[in-house]
């Protein structure tokens, strides 16, 4: 047994503990879509889509409108033949977060039937990973306070959002480094800088004695030449996020030698493209980090399982559920401070 007998999409809304401010976007809540695949064996596979208009051009209404299509396309298929389901969902070009949720729900259902975790099914390379935690754009005082609090909570990798005010960003980075000595920093401009501004930020911070582990998406997504320019003129490793949605984007970035890191987000690529990107990165000696949109613990579970299973990532930016006011924890993993590991059966 293991055939899909029904598909259900449910709108879920979550409120941020505090306003989440990144370049060009301030969010107070997240609207996600929970995906459930019901099998004739009684097993239910679950996934979550966190749509992003800023990155993917998605609206939550688009995803919910796909329920009947998914029923027509998937009911009667066996999750043991998951590659067939992946082939169908690979065509969801306009709704990549829904593709991710359905693909994970498929593996979740299959693994429930097999009595293994998705991480084990994908290889079980790691027993534990460690996430960063994010400091959003705010006043200088609040950014420093947030970073200090995060560091005291035990997080040793801190993500800093920049990109709206170069001078303030530089000042904030220099001050944050003073209150979080020993931490590794991921700096994410979310496409906010020009190439020249990106290099100025990097050089001033570097000469100020601050090291940055990953300098993420400093320029607009389509400016691959700009990314390459920053990479070859910055003292810090440069990562593509918004520029690397699908495997074809990553192939282009590799050919152009544009970045040192790729930030895989399942909400951009789905599992099928994410697995391809992992192999592309390994073949081309690129490094990887894994990130998230605004997933709850149910959605973050998808990336935790993928990261533990493949063991492919140097950095894990999987903190969105920690920023949301979620009624109950629903991931199939244990969270202990920054550390994440499988829930043992």
C-alpha positions in Angstrom: 0.0 0.0 0.0 1.1 3.6 -0.4 -1.1 5.2 -3.0 -2.3 8.8 -2.6 -6.0 9.0 -2.1 -6.4 12.7 -1.3 -4.4 16.0 -1.2 -5.3 18.9 1.1 -4.0 22.4 1.2 -4.6 24.6 4.3 -3.7 28.2 4.9 -1.8 28.9 8.1 -0.9 32.3 9.4 1.9 33.1 11.9 2.9 36.4 13.6 6.5 37.4 14.0 7.7 38.0 17.6 8.9 41.4 16.3 8.8 43.1 12.9 11.2 41.3 10.5 13.0 43.9 8.4 15.2 43.1 5.5 16.1 45.2 2.4 12.9 46.3 0.8 10.6 44.3 3.0 9.1 44.6 6.5 7.0 41.7 7.7 4.7 41.3 10.7 3.2 37.9 9.8 3.7 34.9 7.5 1.1 33.2 5.4 2.0 29.6 4.6 0.3 26.7 3.0 0.3 23.3 4.8 0.2 20.3 2.4 -1.1 16.9 3.5 -1.0 13.8 1.3 -3.4 11.1 2.5 -2.5 7.5 1.6 -4.8 4.6 1.4 -2.7 2.9 4.1 -3.8 5.6 6.6 -0.4 7.4 6.6 -0.4 11.2 6.2 2.6 12.9 4.7 3.1 16.6 5.5 5.0 19.5 4.0 4.8 23.3 4.1 5.1 26.0 1.5 6.2 29.5 2.4 5.5 31.6 -0.7 7.6 34.7 -1.4 6.5 37.3 -3.9 9.8 39.1 -3.5 11.9 36.1 -4.5 9.6 33.8 -6.5 6.8 36.0 -7.6 4.3 33.8 -5.6 1.1 34.7 -3.8 -0.5 32.5 -1.3 -3.7 32.6 -3.3 -1.9 31.0 -6.2 -0.9 28.0 -4.2 -4.3 27.4 -2.7 -5.8 27.5 -6.2 -3.7 24.5 -7.1 -5.4 22.0 -4.8 -7.7 20.6 -7.5 -4.9 20.3 -10.0 -2.8 18.4 -7.4 -5.7 16.0 -6.7 -6.1 15.4 -10.4 -2.4 14.8 -10.9 -1.4 12.9 -7.9 -4.3 10.8 -6.6 -3.7 7.2 -7.4 0.1 7.5 -7.6 2.2 5.4 -5.2 4.7 7.3 -3.1 7.2 4.5 -3.6 7.5 5.8 -7.1 8.3 9.2 -5.8 10.4 10.1 -8.9 7.1 10.2 -10.9 5.6 12.6 -8.5 8.8 14.7 -8.6 8.6 14.8 -12.4 5.0 16.1 -12.2 5.8 18.7 -9.6 8.9 19.9 -11.4 6.4 21.6 -13.8 5.2 23.9 -11.0 7.5 26.7 -12.3 5.3 29.5 -11.0 4.9 28.0 -7.5 8.3 26.5 -6.4 7.4 26.6 -2.7 4.4 24.4 -3.4 6.6 22.1 -5.4 8.9 21.8 -2.4 6.0 21.1 0.0 4.5 18.4 -2.1 7.8 16.7 -2.8 8.7 16.7 0.9 5.2 15.4 1.8 5.7 12.6 -0.6 9.0 11.5 1.0 7.5 12.1 4.5 4.7 9.7 3.7 7.0 7.1 2.1 9.4 7.3 5.1 6.5 6.9 7.5 5.6 3.7 5.7 9.3 2.5 5.8 9.7 3.6 9.5 12.7 5.7 8.8 13.3 9.5 8.8 13.6 11.5 5.6 17.2 12.3 6.7 18.0 8.6 6.9 16.3 8.0 3.5 18.5 10.8 2.0 21.7 9.3 3.3 21.9 10.1 7.1 25.3 11.7 6.8 25.0 14.0 9.9 23.7 13.4 13.4 23.4 17.1 14.2 23.6 20.5 12.6 23.8 24.0 14.1 21.7 27.0 12.9 22.5 30.7 13.0 20.0 33.3 14.2 19.2 36.5 12.4 19.6 40.2 13.3 17.2 42.2 11.1 17.6 45.8 10.0 16.8 48.2 12.8 18.4 51.1 14.7 22.0 50.7 15.6 21.2 50.3 19.3 18.6 47.5 18.6 20.8 45.7 16.2 23.6 45.5 18.7 21.3 44.5 21.5 19.8 41.7 19.3 23.2 40.4 18.3 24.4 40.4 22.0 21.2 38.5 23.1 21.6 36.0 20.3 25.3 35.4 21.2 24.3 34.9 24.9 21.7 32.4 23.9 24.5 30.2 22.6 24.4 30.9 18.9 27.9 31.1 17.4 26.9 32.0 13.9 24.9 35.2 13.6 23.3 36.4 10.4 23.2 40.2 9.9 20.8 41.8 7.5 22.1 44.9 5.7 21.5 46.7 2.4 19.4 49.8 3.0 22.0 52.3 4.4 25.7 51.6 3.7 27.0 53.9 6.4 24.7 52.6 9.1 25.4 49.0 8.0 29.1 49.4 8.4 28.7 51.0 11.8 26.4 48.3 12.9 28.7 45.5 11.8 31.7 47.0 13.6 29.7 47.4 16.8 28.1 44.0 16.6 31.6 42.4 16.3 32.5 43.9 19.7 29.6 42.3 21.6 29.8 38.9 19.8 33.5 38.1 19.9 34.2 34.7 18.6 31.0 34.5 16.5 31.0 33.8 12.8 29.0 36.3 10.8 26.9 35.8 7.7 26.1 39.2 6.2 23.1 39.3 3.9 22.4 42.4 1.8 19.3 40.9 0.0 20.4 42.6 -3.3 20.6 46.0 -1.6 24.0 47.2 -2.8 25.5 48.2 -6.1 28.7 46.3 -6.8 30.8 49.3 -5.7 28.9 49.7 -2.5 29.2 46.0 -1.8 33.0 46.2 -2.2 33.2 49.4 0.0 31.2 47.7 2.8 33.5 44.6 2.6 36.8 46.6 2.6 35.8 49.0 5.4 34.6 46.1 7.6 37.7 44.0 6.8 40.1 46.9 7.7 38.1 47.4 10.8 39.2 43.9 11.9 35.9 42.1 11.3 35.9 38.8 9.5 32.8 37.7 7.6 32.3 34.0 6.9 29.8 34.5 4.1 28.8 37.7 2.2 25.4 36.8 0.8 23.7 38.3 -2.3 25.2 41.8 -2.2 23.8 42.8 -5.6 20.5 42.4 -7.5 19.7 38.8 -8.6 20.1 39.2 -12.3 23.5 41.0 -12.1 25.7 37.9 -12.4 28.6 40.0 -13.6 28.2 42.2 -10.5 28.3 39.2 -8.3 31.5 38.0 -10.0 33.0 41.5 -9.7 32.3 41.6 -5.9 33.7 38.0 -5.5 37.0 39.0 -7.1 37.3 42.3 -5.3 36.1 41.4 -1.8 38.1 39.8 1.0 35.1 37.7 2.0 33.5 34.6 0.3 30.4 35.7 -1.8 27.2 33.7 -1.8 24.2 33.7 -4.3 20.7 33.4 -2.9 18.1 35.2 -5.0 20.4 34.6 -8.0 20.3 30.8 -7.4 16.7 29.6 -7.6 16.9 26.5 -9.8 19.7 24.2 -10.9 19.9 26.0 -14.2 20.7 29.3 -12.4 23.5 27.5 -10.4 24.9 26.0 -13.6 25.2 29.6 -15.0 26.8 30.9 -11.8 29.4 28.0 -11.9 30.2 28.8 -15.6 30.7 32.5 -14.8 32.8 31.7 -11.6 30.5 34.3 -10.0 30.3 33.0 -6.4 32.0 30.9 -3.7 28.8 29.7 -2.0 25.3 28.8 -3.1 22.4 29.3 -0.6 20.0 26.5 -1.3 16.4 27.1 -0.1 13.9 24.4 -0.7 11.2 27.1 -1.2 13.1 28.3 -4.3 14.0 24.9 -5.8 12.0 22.1 -4.3 13.8 18.9 -3.3 14.5 17.7 -6.8 16.5 20.8 -7.9 18.1 21.0 -4.4 19.5 17.5 -4.9 20.8 18.4 -8.3 22.4 21.6 -6.9 24.2 19.6 -4.2 25.8 17.4 -6.9 26.6 20.4 -9.1 28.4 22.1 -6.2 30.3 19.0 -5.3 31.4 18.6 -8.9 32.6 22.2 -9.2 34.1 22.6 -5.7 31.5 25.2 -4.7 30.5 25.5 -1.0 26.9 25.4 0.2 24.7 26.9 2.9 21.0 26.2 3.4 18.5 28.9 4.2 14.8 29.4 4.6 11.9 31.8 3.9 9.3 32.2 6.7 8.6 28.5 7.5 7.1 27.3 10.7 8.7 24.4 12.5 6.8 22.1 10.1 8.5 23.7 7.1 11.9 24.1 8.7 11.7 20.3 9.4 12.0 19.8 5.6 15.4 21.6 5.4 16.7 20.0 8.6 16.0 16.6 7.2 17.6 17.5 3.9 20.7 19.0 5.6 21.1 16.0 8.0 20.6 13.6 5.2 23.0 15.0 2.6 25.5 16.5 5.0 26.3 19.0 2.3 26.3 22.4 4.1 28.9 24.5 5.8 26.3 26.8 7.2 22.6 26.4 8.2 20.4 29.4 8.3 17.2 27.7 9.6 15.9 30.0 12.2 12.5 31.3 10.8 10.5 29.2 13.2 12.4 30.8 16.1 11.2 34.2 14.9 7.5 33.2 14.6 4.9 32.9 17.3 3.9 29.3 16.6 1.3 27.6 18.8 3.1 24.3 19.0 6.3 22.8 17.7 5.7 20.3 14.9 9.1 19.4 13.5 10.5 15.9 13.5 13.7 17.2 15.1 14.9 18.3 18.5 16.0 21.9 18.9 18.5 22.6 21.7 19.6 26.2 21.4 21.3 26.4 18.0 21.6 22.6 17.7 19.2 20.5 15.7 19.1 16.7 15.6 16.7 14.0 14.7 13.8 13.0 17.0 14.5 9.3 17.7 11.6 6.9 17.1 
